[in-house]
Amino acid sequence: MVHRHRGWGAHLVWAASVAGLGLLACGKPQTKAAAQHPPEEDPRATQRAANPNLKAIAVDGRRCDVRGRRSDQVDLDHDGRNDMISIYESDGTVLTCRQADLNFDGRVDAFFHYGEKGELEREQFDLDFDGHIDIGRIYEGGELVVDEQDYNRDGYVDAWRRYEKGRLLRIETDRDADGKPDMFAHYVAGRVDRIGYDLTGDGRVDEWDHDAAGRMRQAERERNNAQGDEAKAQSEEPAAKAEVDAPKEQPAAQGDPGSDGSASPKQPQQVKKPKVQSPKDAKSR
């Protein structure tokens, strides 16, 4: 019997839409590539020791340990191998973890972590299938509160997207790779309102850019205008081509058959009438 958990499918669909359609899981048979090779030593350990501010974006396995728990595995692509695993507490009633493979390559690409009551607490995805997590999403009370993203693929968080009641409030970016955000883009109604910069590394904004919103709106207008011009040109192109390719009607020649097959009548020749002199003109002569 396969246990199902409400709400997880939408999150997996979101990940699949970004990475490509598919699902997989841990707990694969030993024929899988991921099970054949032991995990390599993490080369980022030295970096973390040198800079404690760096936050590795790695798999959170606290609730994904199958020991003492029940697991259900599913073969979603019907290839004879399990593609997804759901892990429950020992009594099988509370879902603690679900793992899946987005591209059926035998390695886990998506991780879903659940709280004590079965509510979603965290998602993690490897969207470029390189074996490292690229984005993590944290939930509180069923609502998304923050995204952790690794833009430069170095294994550390360098961007945080913070939300309130499902609305994006702020994007914090670590531009110098020291593990701390130094650029803060604030959003209002889904649009950039202002951008702050930390120039001293103390975590506080030293300089504000209030013109960023205007520049972005201008860029958006220009982009929309360009797209509108392109769409208009594409819509006019077939009509212009049809006009060029359409055969032109030739006027029927005199005496040639007309459109109804009958001969076109010849136009009568105009006869010039002699000019009659008036009596006044004759007398003058």
C-alpha positions as CSV (number, residue, x, y, z in Angstrom):
1,M,0.0,0.0,0.0
2,V,1.4,3.4,-1.0
3,H,0.8,6.2,1.5
4,R,0.1,9.6,0.0
5,H,0.6,13.1,1.5
6,R,-1.5,16.0,0.5
7,G,0.3,19.0,-1.1
8,W,3.6,17.4,-2.0
9,G,2.8,16.9,-5.6
10,A,2.5,20.6,-6.4
11,H,6.0,21.1,-5.0
12,L,7.4,18.3,-7.1
13,V,5.7,19.6,-10.2
14,W,7.3,23.0,-9.5
15,A,10.8,21.4,-9.4
16,A,10.1,19.2,-12.5
17,S,9.0,22.3,-14.4
18,V,12.3,23.9,-13.8
19,A,14.5,20.9,-14.2
20,G,12.6,18.7,-16.6
21,L,9.8,16.2,-16.2
22,G,10.6,13.2,-14.0
23,L,10.9,11.7,-10.4
24,L,13.3,9.3,-8.5
25,A,14.3,8.3,-5.1
26,C,16.9,7.1,-2.7
27,G,16.8,3.4,-1.6
28,K,17.5,2.2,-5.2
29,P,18.7,-1.3,-5.9
30,Q,22.5,-1.7,-5.8
31,T,22.5,-1.7,-9.6
32,K,21.9,2.1,-9.5
33,A,25.0,4.3,-10.2
34,A,24.4,6.2,-7.0
35,A,24.6,3.0,-4.9
36,Q,27.8,1.7,-6.6
37,H,30.1,4.4,-5.5
38,P,30.7,5.6,-1.9
39,P,30.2,9.3,-1.3
40,E,33.3,11.4,-1.9
41,E,34.9,13.5,0.8
42,D,33.4,17.0,0.7
43,P,36.1,19.4,-0.6
44,R,34.4,22.3,0.9
45,A,35.2,21.4,4.5
46,T,38.5,23.4,4.4
47,Q,36.6,26.5,3.1
48,R,34.0,26.2,5.9
49,A,36.7,25.9,8.5
50,A,38.4,29.0,7.1
51,N,35.2,31.1,7.0
52,P,32.5,30.0,9.4
53,N,30.1,32.5,7.7
54,L,29.8,30.2,4.7
55,K,26.6,28.2,4.8
56,A,26.8,25.0,2.7
57,I,23.7,24.2,0.8
58,A,23.7,20.5,1.4
59,V,21.1,17.8,1.9
60,D,19.3,17.9,5.3
61,G,19.1,14.2,6.2
62,R,17.8,14.5,9.7
63,R,14.4,13.2,8.9
64,C,15.4,10.9,6.0
65,D,17.0,8.1,8.0
66,V,15.2,4.9,7.3
67,R,16.4,3.1,10.4
68,G,13.5,2.4,12.7
69,R,11.1,3.9,10.2
70,R,8.8,2.6,7.5
71,S,9.4,3.3,3.8
72,D,7.3,3.0,0.7
73,Q,9.0,2.9,-2.7
74,V,7.3,3.5,-6.1
75,D,8.4,2.8,-9.7
76,L,7.0,5.9,-11.5
77,D,8.4,5.3,-15.0
78,H,7.7,1.5,-14.9
79,D,11.3,0.5,-15.7
80,G,11.4,-2.1,-13.0
81,R,13.3,0.1,-10.6
82,N,12.0,2.3,-7.7
83,D,11.8,6.0,-8.5
84,M,10.6,7.5,-5.3
85,I,10.7,6.8,-1.6
86,S,8.5,8.0,1.2
87,I,9.7,7.6,4.7
88,Y,7.3,7.4,7.7
89,E,7.5,7.1,11.4
90,S,7.6,3.5,12.6
91,D,3.8,3.4,12.9
92,G,3.5,4.4,9.2
93,T,1.1,7.4,9.9
94,V,3.4,10.5,9.8
95,L,5.4,11.3,6.7
96,T,8.9,12.5,7.6
97,C,10.8,12.6,4.3
98,R,10.2,12.0,0.6
99,Q,13.0,11.8,-2.0
100,A,12.8,11.7,-5.8
101,D,14.8,11.7,-9.0
102,L,13.9,14.4,-11.5
103,N,15.7,12.8,-14.5
104,F,15.8,9.1,-13.8
105,D,19.6,9.0,-13.7
106,G,19.7,6.9,-10.5
107,R,20.7,9.8,-8.2
108,V,18.4,11.7,-5.8
109,D,17.6,15.2,-7.1
110,A,14.7,16.3,-4.9
111,F,14.2,16.2,-1.1
112,F,11.1,17.0,0.9
113,H,11.3,17.2,4.7
114,Y,8.3,17.1,7.0
115,G,7.7,18.1,10.6
116,E,6.3,16.1,13.5
117,K,2.7,16.6,12.3
118,G,3.5,15.8,8.7
119,E,3.6,19.4,7.5
120,L,6.2,20.4,4.9
121,E,9.2,22.2,6.4
122,R,11.9,22.1,3.8
123,E,12.5,21.4,0.1
124,Q,15.9,20.9,-1.6
125,F,16.6,20.4,-5.3
126,D,19.5,19.6,-7.5
127,L,18.3,21.3,-10.7
128,D,21.4,20.9,-12.8
129,F,21.9,17.2,-11.8
130,D,25.6,17.7,-10.7
131,G,25.1,15.9,-7.4
132,H,24.9,19.2,-5.4
133,I,21.8,21.1,-4.1
134,D,21.2,24.3,-5.9
135,I,18.1,25.6,-4.1
136,G,16.5,25.1,-0.7
137,R,13.0,26.3,0.3
138,I,12.0,26.7,4.0
139,Y,8.4,26.7,5.2
140,E,6.8,27.8,8.4
141,G,3.2,27.0,9.2
142,G,2.8,25.7,5.6
143,E,4.0,29.0,4.1
144,L,7.2,29.7,2.2
145,V,9.4,32.0,4.2
146,V,12.8,31.9,2.5
147,D,14.6,30.4,-0.5
148,E,18.3,29.6,-0.3
149,Q,20.0,29.6,-3.7
150,D,23.5,28.8,-4.9
151,Y,23.9,31.0,-8.0
152,N,27.6,30.3,-8.7
153,R,27.4,26.6,-8.1
154,D,30.2,26.6,-5.4
155,G,28.1,24.7,-2.9
156,Y,27.3,27.7,-0.6
157,V,24.3,29.9,-0.3
158,D,24.8,33.2,-2.0
159,A,21.2,34.5,-2.3
160,W,18.2,34.5,0.0
161,R,14.7,35.3,-1.2
162,R,12.5,36.2,1.8
163,Y,8.7,36.0,1.7
164,E,5.8,37.1,3.8
165,K,2.4,35.5,3.3
166,G,3.5,34.2,0.0
167,R,4.8,37.6,-1.3
168,L,8.4,38.3,-2.1
169,L,9.7,41.0,0.3
170,R,13.5,41.1,-0.2
171,I,16.3,39.4,-2.1
172,E,19.6,39.4,-0.2
173,T,22.7,38.6,-2.3
174,D,26.3,37.8,-1.3
175,R,28.4,39.3,-4.1
176,D,31.9,38.8,-2.6
177,A,31.4,35.2,-1.5
178,D,32.1,35.8,2.1
179,G,28.9,34.1,3.3
180,K,27.2,37.4,4.2
181,P,24.7,39.3,2.1
182,D,25.8,42.7,0.9
183,M,23.1,43.7,-1.5
184,F,19.4,44.0,-0.5
185,A,16.7,44.4,-3.1
186,H,13.4,45.3,-1.5
187,Y,10.1,44.5,-3.4
188,V,6.7,46.2,-3.2
189,A,3.8,44.5,-5.0
190,G,6.1,42.2,-6.8
191,R,8.4,44.9,-8.2
192,V,11.8,46.3,-7.1
193,D,11.3,49.4,-5.0
194,R,14.9,50.1,-3.8
195,I,18.3,48.4,-3.5
196,G,20.6,48.8,-0.6
197,Y,24.4,48.1,-0.5
198,D,26.6,47.2,2.5
199,L,29.9,48.7,1.6
200,T,31.7,48.0,4.9
201,G,30.8,44.4,5.6
202,D,28.9,45.1,8.9
203,G,25.6,43.8,7.6
204,R,24.0,47.3,7.4
205,V,23.0,49.3,4.4
206,D,25.5,52.1,3.6
207,E,24.1,53.3,0.3
208,W,20.6,53.2,-1.2
209,D,19.7,53.2,-4.8
210,H,16.2,54.6,-5.1
211,D,16.4,54.9,-8.9
212,A,16.6,51.2,-9.5
213,A,12.8,50.9,-9.7
214,G,12.6,53.6,-12.4
215,R,15.4,51.9,-14.4
216,M,13.7,48.6,-14.2
217,R,10.3,50.0,-15.2
218,Q,11.9,51.7,-18.1
219,A,13.7,48.5,-19.1
220,E,10.4,46.6,-18.8
221,R,8.6,49.2,-21.0
222,E,11.4,48.9,-23.7
223,R,11.2,45.1,-23.5
224,N,7.4,45.2,-23.9
225,N,7.6,47.6,-26.8
226,A,10.2,45.5,-28.5
227,Q,8.1,42.4,-28.1
228,G,5.0,44.3,-29.4
229,D,6.9,45.5,-32.5
230,E,8.1,42.0,-33.1
231,A,4.6,40.5,-32.8
232,K,3.2,43.2,-35.1
233,A,5.9,42.5,-37.7
234,Q,5.2,38.8,-37.5
235,S,1.5,39.4,-38.0
236,E,2.0,41.7,-40.9
237,E,4.4,39.4,-42.7
238,P,1.9,36.8,-43.9
239,A,-0.5,39.4,-45.2
240,A,2.3,41.2,-47.1
241,K,3.5,37.9,-48.6
242,A,0.0,36.9,-49.6
243,E,-0.5,40.3,-51.4
244,V,2.8,39.8,-53.3
245,D,2.0,36.2,-54.3
246,A,-1.7,36.9,-55.3
247,P,-2.2,36.9,-59.1
248,K,-3.1,40.2,-60.6
249,E,-6.2,40.5,-62.8
250,Q,-5.5,41.6,-66.4
251,P,-8.2,43.6,-68.2
252,A,-9.8,41.7,-71.0
253,A,-8.7,42.9,-74.5
254,Q,-11.2,44.2,-77.0
255,G,-12.8,41.4,-78.9
256,D,-11.3,38.8,-76.5
257,P,-13.6,36.5,-74.5
258,G,-14.7,38.1,-71.2
259,S,-14.9,36.5,-67.8
260,D,-18.3,34.8,-68.8
261,G,-16.8,33.4,-72.0
262,S,-18.6,35.9,-74.3
263,A,-16.8,38.3,-76.5
264,S,-16.3,41.7,-75.2
265,P,-18.1,44.3,-77.4
266,K,-15.9,46.7,-79.2
267,Q,-16.2,50.3,-78.1
268,P,-17.8,52.5,-80.8
269,Q,-15.5,55.0,-82.4
270,Q,-16.3,58.5,-81.7
271,V,-17.2,60.6,-84.9
272,K,-16.0,64.1,-85.0
273,K,-18.7,66.5,-86.0
274,P,-17.9,69.4,-88.3
275,K,-17.8,72.7,-86.6
276,V,-20.7,74.9,-87.7
277,Q,-19.9,78.5,-88.1
278,S,-22.2,81.0,-86.5
279,P,-23.7,83.8,-88.7
280,K,-21.6,86.3,-86.8
281,D,-18.4,84.4,-87.7
282,A,-19.4,84.1,-91.4
283,K,-20.2,87.9,-91.6
284,S,-16.9,88.8,-90.2
285,R,-15.2,86.9,-92.9
